[in-house]
Amino acid sequence: MSATSTLTPSIAIVGAGPLGLATALALTRRGQQVRIFDAHAANAAPQDYRILALSQGSRDLLELLDAWPARLATPISTIHVSQATGFVQTRLSAREQHVAALGYVVAAQAVLDTLRRQAQTQGIAIEYGALVEPGTEAGHFTVSTADGKRHEQAELVIYCEGGVPEAAADLQHDYAQHALLCLASPATPHANHAHERFTPRGPLALLPYGNEYAVVWSVPASEVERLLAADDTVWLAEMNACLPAAERLSGLHERAHYPLGLRMRSQITGPRCVWLGNAAQTLHPVAGQGFNLALRDAWTLAETLTAADDPGAEALLRRYARARRLDRTSTARFTDLLAWGFASSLPGLTPLRDLGLLALETLPPLRQFLARRMIFGARAWP
């Protein structure tokens, strides 16, 4: 069965995850007509088990969309930064930066549920069980459902899911690492402190989440099989060996993992289409910048298209791409530098890293720059 749609949305959004929904809400509030297509069935939409580290800037954006799950978010008051092989540490504090929190740790599912409710309130149309494939002409696409295929057309198609194909990436780096994820119980209460511990194997992040830590542990790919086959006591012992005594963990559960790499699109816009979030760039999770960057993508796009008669106009998309270039590039370079510079075991790097941490500890303007960079991106946003 095949049909051609006669009612076409001004803007089609592919993906009803947190980014797709946030993008739809931001655009709707800027006067645009949107419709969302998602490949999953409505009654079988997958649970999102990720734990997100959201910056104060991201909270501000979600609050503007009336979609901030305040009761379910754990604030980060302080971030302790150290390296396992060095002697210097530093800390970033919300009090010093005059913000309510440096960031918030929240389940992606909580964000997703809040965004879904708000999308329903705003009357945003979501078609589930609809697999979208790009067409051969700008703004055209094919929608495959249980009833067959049909052809659609929109003034702009926004891809908010999927990855970056190798052929489309101008910047890519295989870190030969995997992120091992779990929830862990601290031996002593975390007091809303987060820890970024750089080890020769890779970064180890402890993020306060309720009374527990959400752990992101980067390890060499060569060790993944052994660790995945190991029981919780092995994970616990090896993580604790990387941590100071005051930050030791006493138990863990809900393990997961995924490979780490950097991949960025050379072009984030095309004829009547835009790629956002992971569809535009995939980053190393160090410093937790990926989803925060994606939300800034969405917000800037919505601002650029405010009340536009033709949201897919080439001039508007060029303006959006220019506006995002600095933030995207600098964030990717920043996370890449941290992932490589603090994980490398090359001779002589340990004292250099100590010098960098010492500079952060002794120079408040440098700490402020780093904190604001993590909170608001390349610009003091919003």
C-alpha positions in Angstrom: 0.0 0.0 0.0 1.4 3.4 -0.9 0.0 6.9 -0.6 1.0 10.5 -1.1 0.3 12.9 1.8 -1.6 16.0 1.0 -1.2 17.6 4.4 2.5 18.4 4.9 4.1 19.9 8.0 6.1 23.1 7.8 8.8 21.4 9.7 9.3 17.6 10.1 11.3 16.4 13.0 12.8 12.9 13.0 13.0 11.4 16.4 10.8 11.7 19.5 13.5 11.4 22.0 14.5 14.2 24.5 16.2 16.3 21.7 13.5 15.9 19.2 10.8 16.9 21.7 12.8 19.9 23.0 13.4 21.0 19.4 9.7 20.8 18.6 8.7 22.7 21.7 11.3 25.5 21.1 10.2 25.8 17.4 6.4 25.8 18.3 7.0 28.7 20.8 8.8 30.6 18.0 5.7 30.3 15.7 6.6 27.3 13.6 4.3 24.3 12.7 6.0 21.0 13.5 5.3 17.3 13.3 7.4 14.6 14.8 8.0 11.1 13.3 9.4 8.3 15.4 10.3 4.8 14.2 9.2 3.1 17.5 5.6 2.0 18.1 3.7 4.3 20.5 3.2 1.4 23.0 6.7 0.2 22.6 8.8 3.4 22.8 12.0 2.3 24.4 12.9 3.4 27.9 15.9 5.8 28.0 18.2 4.4 30.7 20.8 7.1 30.4 21.7 9.4 33.3 22.3 12.9 32.0 24.6 15.6 33.5 22.8 18.8 32.5 24.4 22.3 32.9 22.7 25.2 34.5 22.3 26.6 30.9 20.4 23.4 29.9 18.2 23.7 33.0 17.4 27.3 32.0 16.4 26.2 28.5 14.2 23.4 29.7 12.5 25.7 32.2 11.8 28.1 29.3 10.0 25.2 27.7 8.2 24.4 30.9 9.9 21.0 30.8 12.3 20.9 33.8 11.8 17.8 36.1 12.8 19.8 39.2 12.0 17.2 41.8 13.9 14.5 40.1 17.2 16.4 39.5 20.2 16.2 41.8 22.2 19.5 41.9 26.0 19.5 41.6 27.4 22.1 44.1 31.1 21.3 43.5 33.3 19.5 41.0 36.6 18.1 42.2 39.1 17.6 39.4 42.3 15.5 40.0 44.5 12.9 38.4 45.4 9.6 39.9 49.2 9.9 39.1 49.6 13.6 40.2 49.6 15.6 43.4 47.5 18.6 42.5 43.7 18.9 42.5 41.3 21.7 42.0 37.6 22.3 42.4 34.9 24.4 40.8 32.1 25.6 43.0 28.6 26.9 42.3 29.1 29.5 45.1 32.2 30.9 43.5 30.4 31.2 40.1 27.3 32.7 41.6 25.0 30.1 40.2 22.5 27.8 41.9 24.4 24.7 40.8 27.2 23.9 38.4 24.9 21.3 36.9 22.2 18.7 37.6 22.2 14.9 37.3 18.8 13.5 36.2 17.5 10.4 34.5 17.0 10.9 30.8 13.6 9.1 31.2 12.5 11.8 33.6 13.4 14.5 31.1 11.7 12.6 28.3 8.5 12.1 30.3 8.3 15.8 31.1 8.9 16.8 27.5 6.3 14.3 26.3 3.7 15.8 28.6 4.5 19.3 27.5 4.4 18.3 23.8 0.9 16.9 24.4 -0.1 20.1 26.2 1.1 22.1 23.2 -0.8 19.8 20.8 2.3 18.8 18.9 1.6 15.9 16.5 3.8 12.8 17.0 3.4 9.8 14.6 4.9 6.7 16.1 5.8 3.6 14.1 7.0 5.8 11.3 10.4 5.2 9.8 11.7 8.2 7.8 14.1 7.9 4.9 15.4 10.9 3.0 14.1 11.5 -0.5 16.0 12.4 -3.6 14.6 16.0 -3.6 15.1 18.6 -1.0 12.4 18.5 1.7 11.1 15.2 0.4 11.1 12.0 2.5 9.5 8.6 2.7 7.6 7.4 5.7 7.3 3.6 6.2 4.5 2.4 8.6 2.7 -0.8 9.2 0.3 0.3 6.5 3.0 0.7 3.9 5.0 3.6 2.5 4.0 7.2 1.7 5.8 10.2 0.4 5.9 13.4 2.5 7.3 16.9 1.9 8.2 19.6 4.4 9.9 23.0 4.2 12.5 21.7 6.6 13.5 18.3 7.8 15.4 18.1 11.2 17.2 14.9 12.1 17.4 14.5 15.8 18.5 10.8 16.0 21.1 8.6 14.5 24.8 9.0 14.2 27.3 10.6 11.9 28.3 8.5 8.9 32.1 8.2 8.4 31.8 9.8 4.9 30.1 12.9 6.4 32.6 13.4 9.2 35.4 15.9 8.9 36.7 15.4 12.5 36.8 11.9 13.9 38.8 10.0 16.5 38.5 6.5 17.8 39.6 6.6 21.4 40.0 2.8 21.7 38.0 3.1 24.9 34.6 2.1 26.2 32.5 3.8 28.8 31.4 1.5 31.6 28.3 2.8 33.3 26.8 2.0 36.7 25.1 3.4 39.7 27.3 3.1 42.8 26.8 3.7 46.5 29.4 6.1 48.1 31.1 4.9 51.3 30.3 8.4 52.8 27.5 10.8 51.7 28.5 12.6 48.5 27.1 16.0 49.7 26.3 16.9 46.1 30.0 16.8 45.1 31.0 15.5 41.7 34.4 14.1 40.9 36.3 14.0 37.6 39.3 11.7 38.2 41.8 11.3 35.4 43.6 8.0 35.4 46.1 6.4 33.0 43.3 4.1 31.7 40.9 7.0 31.1 38.6 9.4 33.0 36.5 8.2 35.9 33.5 10.5 36.7 31.3 10.3 39.8 28.1 12.3 39.5 25.7 12.7 42.5 22.4 11.1 41.7 19.9 10.9 44.5 21.9 9.2 47.3 24.1 7.4 44.8 26.7 8.2 42.2 26.1 7.8 38.5 29.5 6.5 37.3 31.1 6.9 33.9 34.3 4.9 33.8 36.4 5.1 30.6 38.7 2.0 30.1 40.8 0.8 27.2 38.9 -1.3 24.6 41.4 -4.1 25.2 40.1 -4.5 28.8 36.4 -4.4 28.0 35.8 -8.2 27.5 37.5 -9.0 30.8 35.5 -6.4 32.8 32.2 -7.2 31.2 32.7 -10.8 32.2 33.8 -9.8 35.8 31.4 -9.5 38.7 30.6 -6.4 40.6 33.4 -6.9 43.2 36.0 -6.7 40.5 34.5 -3.4 39.1 34.3 -2.0 42.6 37.9 -3.0 43.5 39.4 -1.5 40.3 37.4 1.7 40.5 38.3 2.2 44.2 42.0 1.7 43.3 41.7 4.8 41.1 40.0 6.9 43.8 41.2 8.7 47.0 40.1 7.1 50.2 37.4 9.8 50.8 35.6 9.0 47.6 35.6 5.2 47.8 32.5 3.3 46.6 30.7 0.5 48.6 28.5 -1.1 46.1 27.2 -0.9 42.5 24.3 -2.0 40.2 22.8 -1.4 36.8 25.8 -1.8 34.6 26.0 -0.8 31.0 28.7 0.1 28.4 29.3 1.7 25.0 32.3 2.4 22.8 33.8 5.9 22.7 34.7 8.1 19.7 34.6 11.6 18.3 32.8 12.1 15.1 31.5 15.5 13.7 29.7 16.3 10.5 31.5 18.6 8.1 28.2 20.2 7.2 25.3 20.3 9.7 22.8 21.7 7.2 21.8 20.6 3.7 19.1 21.5 1.2 16.0 21.9 3.5 17.5 19.7 6.2 19.4 20.1 9.5 21.2 17.5 11.7 21.2 18.1 15.5 22.7 16.4 18.5 24.3 13.0 17.9 23.2 13.2 14.3 25.6 16.2 14.0 28.3 15.3 16.5 29.2 12.5 18.9 31.6 13.5 21.7 33.6 11.8 24.4 31.5 11.9 27.6 34.3 13.6 29.6 32.9 16.8 31.2 29.4 15.7 30.1 29.0 18.1 27.2 27.1 16.0 24.5 23.5 16.6 25.4 24.1 20.1 26.6 25.6 21.0 23.2 22.6 19.3 21.5 20.2 21.5 23.5 22.1 24.6 22.5 21.9 23.4 18.9 18.1 23.2 19.2 17.7 26.6 20.9 19.9 28.4 18.3 17.9 26.8 15.5 14.6 27.9 17.0 15.9 31.5 17.5 17.2 31.6 13.9 13.8 30.4 12.5 11.6 32.7 14.7 8.5 33.5 12.6 10.2 32.6 9.4 7.8 32.2 6.4 10.1 29.6 4.9 12.1 27.8 7.7 14.1 25.8 5.1 15.4 28.9 3.3 19.0 28.5 2.4 20.0 31.8 3.9 18.5 30.9 7.3 20.2 27.6 7.4 23.5 29.2 6.5 23.0 31.7 9.3 22.3 28.8 11.8 25.4 26.9 10.7 27.6 30.0 11.2 26.1 30.6 14.6 26.8 27.1 15.8 30.3 26.7 14.3 32.3 28.2 17.3 30.4 26.3 20.0 30.4 23.0 18.2 34.1 23.1 17.3 35.4 24.4 20.6 33.4 21.9 22.6 34.6 19.0 20.5 38.2 20.2 20.8 37.8 20.8 24.5 36.5 17.3 25.2 39.0 15.7 22.9 41.9 17.5 24.6 40.7 16.4 28.0 40.2 12.8 26.9 43.6 12.6 25.2 45.7 14.8 27.5 44.6 13.4 30.8 44.5 9.8 29.7 47.8 9.6 27.9 50.7 7.9 29.7 53.4 9.5 27.6 56.5 10.4 29.6 56.5 13.9 31.1 52.7 14.6 30.8 52.0 14.0 34.5 53.9 17.1 35.7 52.4 19.1 32.9 48.9 18.1 33.9 49.7 19.0 37.5 50.8 22.4 36.3 47.5 22.8 34.5 45.5 21.8 37.6 47.7 24.1 39.7 46.9 27.0 37.4 43.2 26.3 37.8 43.5 26.1 41.6 45.5 29.4 41.9 43.9 31.6 39.2 40.1 32.3 39.9 39.6 33.9 36.4 40.8 30.7 34.8 38.4 28.7 36.9 35.6 31.1 36.1 36.3 30.7 32.4 36.3 26.9 32.6 33.1 26.8 34.7 31.2 29.2 32.4 32.4 27.3 29.3 30.9 24.1 30.8 27.7 25.8 31.8 26.9 28.0 28.8 29.1 26.8 26.0 31.4 28.9 23.8 29.2 31.9 24.5 27.6 33.2 27.7 24.3 31.5 26.8 21.4 32.0 27.4 
